[in-house]
Each structure stands twice: as C-alpha cells, then as structure tokens.
C-alpha cells in the first residue's frame, strides 16, 4: 500500500495570512465608503446653503408674496426702493425703505451678532414678519446672523452669514448684496 505524500488543504499559516489580507481589504473599503459618505453629506450641506442663499437674495431684492390667514401681503424688495433708512430695533439691525410715492414702508431686519435662532425677516408696515428663506410658520433650520446694512450714495449694501449645523459640523456662507436705490423723480 502506497501513501500519498501530497495532501490537499491549507496550513494554519496560510489561513491566517488569507484572513488578515481579507480584513485589511474590507477595512480599506469601509474607510473609503465612510469618507465618500462624509464628502456626500458635506456637499449636500453646501448645496442647501447655496439654495437658501439664492432664495434669500431673491426675496430681499425682489420681494415675496406672503399668504397668511385673512389675506395676501405683497412685500416689495430693495430693487424697487426709492429711499432707505437704517435703524436698530430691540437688538435687530433694520433697513426701512419705501417705493416711489407709496405710503407703505417695507422693512428688512437681521441679527447683527452671532445668534442661535435668528433669520432675516421681511415686513410691510405692521403686518407679520416673513422669513427671507421660507414663508413657513416654523423657523428654518438654516440660521442667519452677522447681519449688517449700510446706505451710502444711494446704494444699499446688506451682508449676512448663512449657518447650517449638520452631522456635527457647522457650515457657513457669507453673502453680500449691493443694490442701487431708484431715482426719486
């Protein structure tokens, strides 16, 4: 009877080597996927900030229609303003302006310092405030602070910071709007 000297199978060293290589490959794939997911979340947050910046800029410049119980209020933006006055109201920085010969006064206000729960707000005369980001009843999750207004030589400049807290990070984006007042003729 003849014994076979070649046995099929793996040694313990070969098995340990294969397992350790597999663990390293799966660990590297996990790290890569984790990093890709993190980059995707960051890109999504920056995209949201850009969209809110576009919406708030459009509402500040062009105005917004506010649908509230009992009627519709049209808020005119800075593009149709003929004069502007800067004031402070209970800590809020405000710019009040009118349009042509209208008696309506329009106001934009924002918080001048760092704040946790503020937003840019628009108002016509004494009607309710409307968020520059959305006209919903609840405050949006993107906050606005460091609001500053200046009026010089018939030019209104508004600067503010958009701030979003997401996934344990804070994303910010500074915005500056320059617009000229219309001639009073």
PyMOL commands that set and color helices and strands:
alter all, ss='L'
color gray80, all
select helices_A, chain A and resi 12-62+78-80
alter helices_A, ss='H'
color red, helices_A
select strands_A, chain A and resi 63-68+71-76+83-89+92-98+106-111+121-124+130-131+143-152+155-166+169-180
alter strands_A, ss='S'
color yellow, strands_A
deselect
rebuild
show_as cartoon
